[in-house]
């Protein structure tokens, strides 16, 4: 850019003193082109810039005709069309040219004017991902805005399911104290199942919601998000003024902060475009009287579905396993999931209730279910234990009959005898049981004493007890012992390899 002082001197030398361009350039130490720009020589020298021919020139009329009929056609498609017609240039050259000639329709928008309580606008907003335990969940926000007062309800959730969508409406209606006469939506899957022009097939669950709360659902036209611009601006307001750089440790904590922010900040601002300068909170108080009243009962919006139980006492829902009673296996049950609770019904009877988890791969168990299963397993184990004793020890049958005649609890004695069987073997246990019967000492404690005395007489090391956890799923396991002779042979082989001369004659 030429400084104003230099420009004035150049123009004075040329127009007043009639100096030549080269003389002025030499005198002032500037380029001749600078002098020409200052005196605006192109205005009177009559020079016409030369136009350079390009490979695209023969196709300009064709491109203009196609764009006139299809203004949104992409440059890549145009490139294929003119290449088939002999174009030898590059796609970059075409893209630059199309950028300058593409028709850009400019649409004028009318300002939306609504009456109090007449309309609300609803939408989902995505806020990235959040970590819940070992799972990565999508963080979404349900937003409802009253068009007249600009009052807002928003709530974060970990999904965008139909149940969360309906639940957002219920919470918004309760918070605002009423229902607007119509709600404007985008063409969401949970709103519109099918659309052909103005013929709309609404989701039946949304129609249930609209029929219960007496509002009219109204989807926007396709690709016309500007028709619900108030909720779009509210979402942008949430992103920039609330969510940006905000710390939180859970979705519950985030929703508590959001409710406080709406009351103290969003509703404390002036209503946009209102010449009276009313606050949003005051406008909401005025609009609340024009909202439709809430019904006496809320619409049920929990997730409900039939689910078949398998051979294990667990049902899988949303990536996690929930326990059920062990006597309800291989049946078709009903699962009802709310935001914080999972209930399982067999007909009309509730058989399980769990806190809902949003983690992945977690096992949620009711201690009562485990205790009942452990009792069942223990009883079956006792019966199998008596059969095992009778099979491995011939004298065990008479010993158990003698215990029953004395009124002794068979479960405790059977459990103790099974442990002695694992520790000493069937031959030693049977001999000790026979000695106990002959002495009239009918108890597992007496058998254990005899076994210990016989082991000490053989100078054997005392056996060590195995400490197991309290979990019945571990304690009640039956493990079949295997022969360790292979390991003994392996040890003998290593000793031979280490001392080869000791075994050679």
RAURQUI-V797788 format. One record per run of one state. SS is the DSSP state (@ for helix, = for strand, . for the rest). FROM is the first residue (numbers start at 1). LEN is the number of residues. Records with the same first field share a line. If there is no record, write none. Layout:
BEGIN
SS: FROM-LEN  FROM-LEN
END
This chain:
BEGIN
.: 1-3  16-5  29-3  40-2  46-11  70-5  84-7  102-17  133-2  147-5  158-4  177-2  180-2  186-6  197-2  203-1  214-2  220-5  244-7  265-1  269-1  271-8  289-3  293-10  309-5  318-2  324-2  329-3  338-3  347-2  356-7  365-2  393-3  406-4  425-1  440-4  458-14  476-9  499-1  504-2
@: 4-12  21-8  32-8  42-4  57-13  75-9  91-11  162-15  204-10  225-19  251-14  266-3  280-9  326-3  367-26  396-10  410-15  426-14  444-14  472-4  485-14  500-4
=: 119-14  135-12  152-6  179-1  182-4  192-5  199-4  216-4  270-1  279-1  292-1  303-6  314-4  320-4  332-6  341-6  349-7  363-2
END
